[in-house]
Amino acid sequence: MSPFFAAILFHGLCLSHAIDFTTVYEWDRFDFVWPSGADTSIEQINQKFIPDVEFRFMAVFGERLFLSLRMNDRIPATLVWLPTSGTSTAPKLAPFPSRHLHKQDNCDSIQRAEGMETDTDGWLWVLDNGSSKCPSKIWIFDLLSNNDTTIKRVHQFPDAVVSHAIGARRLCDIVLDKTQDDFLAYITDAESEQIVVYSRQMDKSWSVKTSGKWVSLALSPDREARQLYLRRYGSNELFSVSVSELKNEGAISAAVVKLVGIWTATPYRMLIDSANVLYAAFHNRNYLSKWNTAEPFREQRFHEVGDLGAHWPFTFALDANGILWMTERNETEGETETRHKLLKTEFGVRSYLFGPTGK
C-alpha cells in the first residue's frame, strides 16, 4: 500500500469515528448567581472577581451539571452548577451548594474543588485540595434529598494519609469503585508517590505506595478484574494497576503499576464508559482520543476542532442516560473574548459505574 493511499485510508477512518455534538450553551463572558441583596453592578462585579473562568472537572446527575473551576482568589466559588436544560440563554454559574460554603481560608468551607463524581446512589463526591490554612477533604452531598445544601459527609484526610502542608500535596482526580457493600474512592496526589483510598462505609482513608506521582486516572467497569488507569505527572505514558492492590490498608509493599501505552500528548482528563472504552483530553490539543481497553493499546481520535489555544480545552462526563456532556474553551490568540461552549451528544453507553452490563 502506498503512503498516499494509507494516509487517505487513515483519514477516512478518523472521519468514520467523528462525533456530532449539539451546542447547549455558549458564553463570551461568565457571571455568577449572587446572593440576594448583593450589589451586582458592573463596577462591583469587576472589583470582586475576574471573569476568566476555566472549567476543570465535571459531573452530571439528573437535570444538573456540576463543574469545578480553576482556583482564583477573585472568583466567588470554585464549585458551581448549571441546569442541563430549560433555559433559553446561557445561565449564570450558581455556587454549589451555596455561596456561604465558599469562604476562603475558612476550613468549614470548600477551598479548592478538583475532581468530582456522582455515584449510583445519587451522592456527589467532591475532592477539595484545601488551602495553605485548611487540610484537604472529600465533601459528599445527597442530590436526592429535598435540601442538598445539607452536607451528607465531610472526610478530612489525616496528615499521615495526605500531608497537611500545602506544598507537599496536590490532590487532582477521583474515581469511585462500587463494591458489594461499599463505595471506595481512588484519588491521585501529584506531590507524593501514592494513591489515596477512601471507604464510604468505614469513613476512613489510607494511602498505597506506588512508583510514580499521578495526576489523571480512570477506572474500568469490569468488577472481576477491575483496573485503575493512571497518567504520571509530566508524562504522556499510560499505566494501570489492579484495584485489588489498593484495597488493603497497611500493605507493606508498593502497588505494582504496569505501562500500557503512550499517548500522542499529555492527558489531563480520562474517562471509561460501560463498554470499556477509555476517552482522553490533552493539554494544549484540539482533539479527544479513545482506546478500547479490551484490545492492545491503540489511540484513535474521535473528536477534533480548530485551534483552541487553551491549556485545558475540554472537560467531560457521562450521565446515567448515556449522554456525553463536554465543555469547550477557545482562547485562540487574536480572539476578543475567550469563548466557552457546553456541548452534548447521545453516546449510547453510560459511565464505568454502571458496569459492562449496565447495572
N, C-alpha and C positions, 0 to 999 in steps of 0.2 A: 504494500500500500504506500503510495507517495505521501510525503509530508503534507502537501497541499490538500489532498483528499482527506487525510487523517484530521487535519485542522477543521475542515468543513464538517466532518462527522462529529467531532468533539463539540463544535459549536451547536450542531443540531441537538445533541444530547442535552446540552445546557438549556436550550430553549424548551425542550420537552419537559424539563423539571421546573419551569418557571411557575411562580405562584401569583395569582391575581389577588391583590388586596383592594379592599374598599376603604376609602377615607371616611373616618367618623368625625374627626375634628381637625382644625388647623389653627395654629396660633402664630402671630408675629411677635406678640408681647403677652406675658402672663400677668394675671392679677390673682390675688388670694381672697378668699372669703374672710372678711374682717369681723371681729366681734361687734355685736350690736352697740351702737353709740360711739364707735371709734371714729376718729377723723379720717376719712378716706379721700381727702382732697389729693390732687396730683402732687402738691408740694409735700404733704405728709408722707405719701407713698414713696416718693423719691428719696426722702430722708431716712425712711425706715428700712427699705430693702432694695437690693439690686435685682431687677427682673431678669437677670441672666440665669435662668433655671435650667439645670441639667439633670435629666432623669437617670437613675442608676438601676434600680431593680423594680420588678412589677409582680403583682399577684392579683388574681381575679376571683371574685365569689359573688354569685347571684348577679345583681344589676350594679355592682360597684367594682371599680378598678382602683387598686392601691399602688402608689408609687413612692419610692424613696428618692430624695433629692441630694445632689452633691452639697455637702455641708458648706455653709457660708454664714458668717456672723450677722449678715444683714438680710436674711430671709426669715420669715416668721415661723416656719415649720420645716422639718426635714422628712416628715411622713404626711402624705396627702392622699385624698381620694377624689375620683371623678365618677359620674354616672356613665354607664355603658350605653345608654340611650335616653331619649326623652327630652333632649334639648335641641333647639334649632340653631343655636350659636355655640361656639366653643366656650365651655364653662370655666368658671374660676376654680382655682385649686383650693380645696377645703382641707384644712389641717385635720388629721385624724389622731385620736378620736375627737379632740377639741384643741383649740388654741392654748388652753390652760395647761396642757400636758407637754408643752414645748417651751420650757423656760431654761435658758442656757445656764449651766453650772448649778442647776437645781437637780439634785440626784433622785428626786421623785418624779422627774420628767424625762422624756426621750431626748437624748443628746445628739445622737448621730445614727439615724436609721440606715442600715445597709441592706443585706439580703433579706428576703421575706418569702413566706409560703403560706398557703391555706390548706388545711388538711381536710379529709373527707367528713369530719365531724362539724365542719363549719367554724373552725378556730383559725384565726390569723396569727401566725408566728412572725415576730419582727426582731431582727438582730440589731442590737444597739451597741455600737463600739464605745460609747461613753465619751468622756471628755478628760481634760487634764485633772479635773477635780472629782469626776464620777466614774466608778468602775463600769465595765461592760455588763450587759444584761440580755436576757430574752424576755420580751413582752408578749403575752398571749391574750387575745381578745376573742370572745364568743360572738361571732357575727350573726348567730341565730337568736340571740337574746333580744328582748324588747328594747334594751338600752345598752348598746355596745360601747358606750363610754365607760362602763364598768369593767375594770381590768379583771380578766379571769385569773391570770397568774403573772408574777414577775420573778424571774430567777436571776439573781446576781451571781456571776461566776466567782468562785473563791480565788484568791490570789495564787494559790497553788495550781489552779487549772488554767486561768488566763491572768496574766500579770496585771496588777492594778496600776502599774507605771505606764502612762500613755505612750511613751516611746518604745515600749517593749511588746506592744500588741497592735494588731490591725485586723480585727475580725471583718471578714468580707462577705461570705456567702453561706447559705444554709439550704439543706435538703432534708426531707422527712422520710423516715423508714417506718412504715406501718407493719408492726408485728402482730402476733396473735392476740396479745394482751397489752400492747403499749405503742406509743409513738416515740421513736428515737430521732433526734436531730443530729446531723453531722455538719460541722462548721469548720471553715478554713480560717487560719490565723497566719497572715503573711509575714509576721515578725518572729515566728517561732517554728521549729521543726516538729509540728504536732498537728493532729486532727482532734478537735474538741467534740465530745459526745454529750448529749443531754437526754435523760429519760424523763418523759412526762409523768409516768406512773410514780416513779420514785422522787420526782422533783430534785434530781441530783445530776451533777455533771462531772466528767473526768476527761483526761487527755490521753492520747495514744501517740507515742513517739513514732516519727517517720524520718525518711532520709531527705526531706525537702520542705521548703516553705511554700504553702499552697495558697492560691487565690480563688480561682473559679472551680466549680465542681458540678457534677450531675450524677443522678442515681438511676440505675437500671430498674425496670419493673419486675424482673424475674425474681420472685421471692425464694426460689430454691437455691439459686446461685447468684445472689444479688451482688453487683459490682458498683463501687464508687469510682467515678472517673474524675481525674484531677489535673489541673494545669498549674505547673510550678511558677513561682514568681520570676518574671523576667525571661520566660521561655515559651516557645510555641510547641513544646513536646506534650503529648497527652499520655497520662499514666492511669493505671487502675489498681485498686486494692479490694480484696474481698471484705465485705462488711462483717463477716464472721471474726475478723481480726480486730474489729473495733469495739465489739460489744462487751468484752471482758475488762472490767475496771481493774487497774493494777497490774496489767500484763507487763512482764519484765522485759521481754524482747520487743524491738520495734516492729511495727507492721511492715510487711513486705509489699512494696509498690513495684509495678511492672510497666515498662514502656510499651505503649500500644501503637503509637504512630506520631507523625509530625505534621502539624497544620501548616498552611501556607502563610499564616500570620499569627499574632498573639491573641488568643481568645480571652475576653473578659466576662462573657456570659455564655453558659451552656445549659441545655435542657434536653431531657429524653422523654419521648412520648410513650404511650402504652404499647406501641408496636416495635419498641427497641431501637428507634431511630434517634440519634443524637444531633442536635442543632447547635450551631455556634455563631456568635457575633464577635468581631475582631476590632481591636484598637485601630483607628485611622484607616479603616477599609469601608468600601461602599457595597459590600456583599455579605450575605449569610451563606453558611455551608452546612452540609449534613453528612452523616455517616450511619449506615445500618450496622449496629454493634454486633449483629449475629454473623457478620461477614468480616473478612480481613479488612484492615483499615484502608479506606479509600475515600478521600474527601471529594464531595460534589457540591458545586454551588447551586443553590435553588432560588436565590433572590438577589438581584443586583440592580442598583440605581446609578444615577450620575454621581459625579464627585460631590461629596458632602462636607469634607473638610473638618470633620468632628472627631475628637478622640474617642468618645462614646457615642457612635452614631445611632445605635439601636438598643432597645431592650424589649423583652417579650415574655409572654406567659400563655399557657393553655388553660382554658376553663373546663368545667365539667361537661359542657355540651359539645366539645370538640372544636371550639373556635380558637384560633391563634390570634392574640392581640399583640400589637407591636407599635412602639413609638419610633419615630424617625427624626433625627436632628440634622438640620442643614445650616452650617456656618461657613459656607464657601467664601473665600476671600472675594470681596467686591460686593457681597450682598449687603443691603442697607439694614436688614434685620435678620437675626437668627430665626429660622423658621422651624417649627415643630409640627409633626402630624401624629395623630393616633389612627392606626390602621387595623383592619381585621380581615380574616379570611376563614371560610369553612374548611377545617382541616380533616375532619372525619375520624380523628383519633384524639384521645384525651391524654392527660399528663401521666407520668410514671406511677403516680399514687393509685391509679385505678387498676394497675396490673395488666398483663398481656391479654387477659380475658375480659377486661373492662369492669371487673368487680373491685 
